[in-house]
Amino acid sequence: MRHQPIDPQLFSKNRERLINSLPINCLAILNANDLMPSNADGTLPYHPNSDLFYLSGIEQEESILVIQPGAEKPRDRAHLFLRKPNPKLTLWEGYKLSKADARTVSSIYYVHWIDDFAQVFAKLARIQKGAFFLNDNEHQRAENPVETRDQRFRNSLRNRYTKRRFLRLAPHLHTLRFNKDNREVTLIKQAVNITANTFKDILTTIKPGVMEYEIEAEWARAFIRKRCKFAYGPIIASGKNACILHYLQNDQPCKKGDLLLMDVGACYANYNADLTRTIPVNGKFSPRQKQVYQAVLRVLRKSISGATAGKEIKQWNTEAHEMMNEELVDLKLISLKDLKKQKTNRPACRKYFMHGLGHSLGLDVHDVSIGQTHLNEGAVFTVEPGIYIPEEGLGIRLEDNIVISGDQPINLMTEAPLEPNEIEERMNP
């Protein structure tokens, strides 16, 4: 692993919280993600299963975690299964976790080789005769076109245990993941700080003629040097490309007079940052660009201030739409007549601000949330209003990351320059 070791008490506490939410006589089972093929004999870079990592800190392929809430002794309540190191694996793939190393990382006492899974699991299933709680990649945006290891395991288990109840683990686990432990916030903050400081450095490299992919390369260089990877495919969108919400080509020149929208985040220790900033390619905002920029900035700041613990997420979004309506009227993009004609589920601002105000952030960039309706204390959210005017070739989005905390959220992204004057000063030292 590239990141520094993580306090194993984080994973121990996460398991304890999950165990307390489950019935006594059940078993909960989680599988690692697949190592996905690319072409020929190639594979894509491996990314660990977020749920498995959340409960164990284990990032190795083919791993399985079994939770046994009904065990009398706390140390008996988790069983971890790993690939057994051997000379061939060492030669071709390098280091694999030993049992001792896995115990250190996860604080799990019982570590087995994967070859022993069938025997050990059968014994556990004879002792715990309740339901099997099985994991899956449940997310409101996930389509899951490829069968996962968790899904294959569920199908095989159904064939062997025809009289057992099979229940979903996600509602229990994702409710816990929605609210972050302080140690998780510290890891997110590290990803955020690396992202914010890299943005400061990037500002001095932007000039007319630079290619979008050259800017992407500067982000990649900085992230890798700081033990990180991209949290998601970076958006480096100049000019009219900024009006494409998920622009990923990053292959166009940055032209004088255009704005450059950068939506980029570092992933450190599997925890993610999510930053968006929009800057002038030539180092100076035009009057119109600054006018639209400041409108977005006002909505961002008011939305952050309004992100108070206990507020309905729907209400938080509605407040942003109302603020954006006012800004768009002032910008002469919509009229008071448009406001009178708007529908409750389709505010007038949607013509120029068509995406959500923010999302949960953590081990996944669009972090899990099983029907949560309120901004909970300890949740981490992005706040990302934007205005996109294709007819002007102008797209501006600004995004910070916050921790919901009472009546005053904590902004984690304060180190990333945001005021237009500061951005201009940094681009013109």
N, C-alpha and C positions, 0 to 999 in steps of 0.2 A: 504494500500500500504506500502511496505517496504521502498521505497526510500523517501528521503526528498522532501518536496513540491517543485514544479517547478513554476517558474515565469509564471503566466497565460498570460502575454503579448506575450509569445512565441506562444501560440495557437491562440490568437487574431490576431497576425501579420500573421500567416499562413492562417487563414480564409480570411483575407483581401487580401492577394496575390492571393488566389484562386478565390475570388469574382471578382477581377479585370481582371481575364482571361476568365470569363464566360459571356454569353449574359445576358442582363438585365432582360428579362422576363422569365427566366428558373427557375427550381428547381433542386438542387443536393441533392441526398439522399445517406447516408452511414449507414450500419448496423454493429453492433458488430459481432465478431466471434461467432460461436456456441460453447457451452460447450459440448465437444465431449465425447461419451461413450467409456468405455474400455471393461469390461466384467461384467456379472451379473448386479448388480446395481451400478457399479463403473463408475467414470468419470476420464478423463485425466486432468492434471493441466491446468487451464484456461490461455490462452494467448490473450491479447487484439488485436483487429484489428489495424494494424499499421496506416492505413489511418485515421481511426476514432480518434485514439489517437493523431495523428499529428495535427488534426484540433480542438481538444477539451480537450485533457489530460484525457479523461474518459477511465477507464479501467474495467468497469462493464458490465457483460453479459446482452444481450437483449436490449442494448441501441441503439437509432437511432438518427442520426443527419440530419437535413434538412437545407440546405443553400438556402436563398432567395435573390439573388443579387439585384433584382429590388426594394426592400423595400426602402422607402425614408430615414427613420431613421436608422443609423448604428446598433442600438440595435435590430432592427426588422429583421436583415438579417440572424440570426441563431436561430434555434429551436431545443432544446435537449429533448429527451424522455427517461425516466428511469423507471425501475421497482419501484412500490410503496412499501415502507417498510410496513410490518405488523407484528403482534406478531408471526405468524407461521414462516415467513422468518427469523425473528430475532432469534427464538429458534433454528432452524435447520441450518441456514447458517450464522448468525451473522449480522454484520453491512452492511447496504446498504445506498447509498448516499441519503441524504435529498436534497431538492431543494436548500436550502441555501448552503450546502456543494458543490453541483455541480456547482453553480454559482461561488463560490470561486476558484474551481479548473480550470474551463473552461473560465471564464469571459463571459459566455453566459447569457444574461438577461432572456430570455424566456426558462424556464425549465418546462416540463410537465410530467405527469405520462404516461406510455406507454398505459394505458387503454384509454387515450384520443387521441391516435394517429390518428385513422381513421377520427374522427371529425375535428381535427385541420388540418390534411393534406388535406382533401377535401376542406376546406376553402382556404388554400394556393393555391391549384390547380385551384380554380375558379378565383383567383386574378391574378396568373401568368400563362398565357395561352401558354407559349412557351414550349420548349422541356424539358424532364426529363433527367438529367445527372445521370446515375446510376453507382455505383462503382462495381468493381469485382477484383478478385485476379489475375491480369494480370502480368505475369512474364515470361521471355523467357525460364525459366527452369521448370515452374509450369505445372503439368498435370491436377490438379483439378479433381481427380476421384470422390470426394464426393461433392454433391451439397451444396453450402454455403447459409447462410442467405441472403446475397446480391442477389444471383441467384434466390432463392425462392421468394424474394420480387419482383424482376424484372418480374418473370412469373405471379405473382398475379396482378401486376400493369398493365401489358399488357392486361389482361382480362377485367380490369375495365376502362381503358383509351385507347380504340382501335384507336382513331384518333390522339393521341399524337405521337410526335417523341421521340424515345428513343436513346440517345447518350451515348458514353463512357466518364466517368469522368477521367479514368486513365491517358490519355495523358496529361490532364491539371495538375492533382495532382502530377503525378510522375515526370513531368518536374520540378515542384517546389521542390520536395523532393530530387532531385539529387544534388542540391546545398544547403549546410547546413548554417543555421543561426548560428551566433557566440555562441548563447546559446545552440544550439544542439552540436556544437563542444566541448563545455565545458562538456556536459554530456557524450559524447563519450570519452573524455579525462579522465573522472573519471573512466569509465569502463576499459580503457586502463591502467591507473595507478594501479588499483586494480589487474589487470592481471599481470602486470610487477612486482609488488612487491611480489605477490604470487609466481611467478617464482623464484625470488631470494631465497625465503624461501624453495621452493621445492628442489632446487639444493642441499641443505644439507641433504636431506632425501634419495637421490638416492644411491643405493649400489647394488652389485651383490646379487641376490636372492630375491630382493623385487618384488612383483607382480605388474603387470600393474594396476590392480584395486585398489591396496593400494595407488598408486600414484594418481589415479583419486579421491580417497576418500580425500586425502589431499587438492586437488584443491577445491572439493565441500565444505569441512569444512571452508576453508578460504573465499570462495565466500559468503556462507550463513552468516557467521559472519559479512560480510561487506555489507549486504543488497542486495546481488546479487544472480543470478542464472547462470547456464551455458547458454551461448549464443547459443550453439548448442551441439550436442553429442560430448564429448571430444574424441580426438584421442590420445591414449597413446600407441605408437607402438614401440616395441623393436625389434632389429635385423631385420630379413627379413620382419617382419610385417610392417615396415616403407615403404616398396615398394607397399603396398596396400593403395591407395590414401585415401579412406574413411573407413579405418579400425576402427571398433567400438567394437570388442569383449572385448578388454582390459583384457584378462584373462590369459596371459602368464607370466612366470618369466623373469626378466631382467637378462641377463647373462653377466658374465665378458668378456670383449673384444667386446661386442656389443655396438651399438649406440642406443639411445632412442629418438624417435621423438615425441614431444608433440605439438599438434595443439589444443589450448584451448583458450577460451575467456569468459570474464565475461559479463553479461547483467545487466546494471544498469539503472533503470528508463526506461526500454525498449530500451535503446541504447546499442550497442554492440561493443565489442573489438574482435580482431581476431589475435592471436599470434601463431607463430610456432617457436620453437627452437629445435635443435638437439644436444644432449649432450652424452658424453661417460659414460656408466654405471659405469665403475670402476674409473671415475674421470680423465682419461688421454686418449687423442686421440692417436691412432696409427699413424705412418707416413702417411699411405694411407688415413685413415679417415680425417686427417688434410688437406691433399692435396685436397681431394674432397670438404671438408667443405669450404676451402678458395676460391675455384673456385665458389661455390654458393654465398659466401659472396661478392665476387667482382661483380657478376651480380646483386645482391641485391642492393649494394651501387650505382652502375652506373645507375641502373634502377630508383632508387629514385631520383638521381640527374637529370635524364632525364625526369622526370614527370613534365614538365612545362605547365603552363596554355596555352590552345589553341592548344596543340599538338594533332594530331589524335591518338586515342587509338590504331588503327591498326598499325600506325607507331611506337608507343611506344612498342608494342609487337614484331614487326619486329626487332627493335633494340636489344631487349632482346634475340631473337633467334640468331641474328648474334654474340652477345657476348657469348652466350652459345655454339654455334658452335666452336668458338675459344678455349673455355675452354675444351670442350670435345676432341678436337684434341690433346691438350696438355696432357690430361689425358689418351690418347691413347685408347679412347672408340670409336671414329669415325676417319676416315681418310680423307685426302684431296680428295681422289677419291669419298668418300661419299658426300662431299660438291659439287663436280662437277655434281653428279647425282641427287641432291635434286631438288624438285619441289617448285615453289613459295608458294603454299598452303600446302606444307608438308616439312618443313625444316628438315635437317638431325638430328638436336638436339631432334626432337620429339621422337626418340627411347628412350631417357633417361630423357626427360623433356616434358611430355605429356599433362600437364594442362596449363591453362591460367596464365598470369603473375600476374593478380590481378583483383579485382572487387570492385564495389561501396560498401560502408559500412555505416550503419546508424541504422534506426529502424528495418531493416532486415539485417542479416549477408550478404547475397547476396542481397544488397539493390536494389530497383527498378530503372530501367533506360529504358525509352521508346525510343530505337533507338538512344541514345546519341552517338555521334561519336568522341567527343573531350574531353580532360581533362579540365573541366570547373573550373574556379576560385571558390574556396569554396567547391568543391566536396571533399569527403573523400574516399580514396582508400586503399586497401591492396596492398602490393607488396610482391610476394611470389614465387621466383624461387626455383627450386629443381632439384636434380639429383638422379635418382633411378637406381640402378644396381642390379637387382635380382640375377644375377650369382655370385655376391660377398656378397649377403645378406646385402646390404648397401643402405640405403635411407636417403637423407639429404634434408630438406626443411627449409628455413628461411623466416620469414614473419614479416613485420612491417606495421604499419598503418600511412598514411600520409594525410595531407590536401594540396590540390593543391593551390598554392599561388605564382603567378607570375613566376619568373625564378628560385625560390628556394622553393621547397615544405617544409612543416613543418612536421618533423617526430615526431609523438606522442609517439613512442615506445622507446625512447632513454633510459629509465630507465631499460629496460630489457637487461641484459648482452648478448653480441653478440660476442665479440672477443674470440677466443678459449682459449687464455691465461687467460682471466678473468674468464671464465667458469671453467677452471681447478683450478684456485686459490680459487674460492668460493666453489668448491666441495672438496677441500683439505685444510681446514682452519688450 
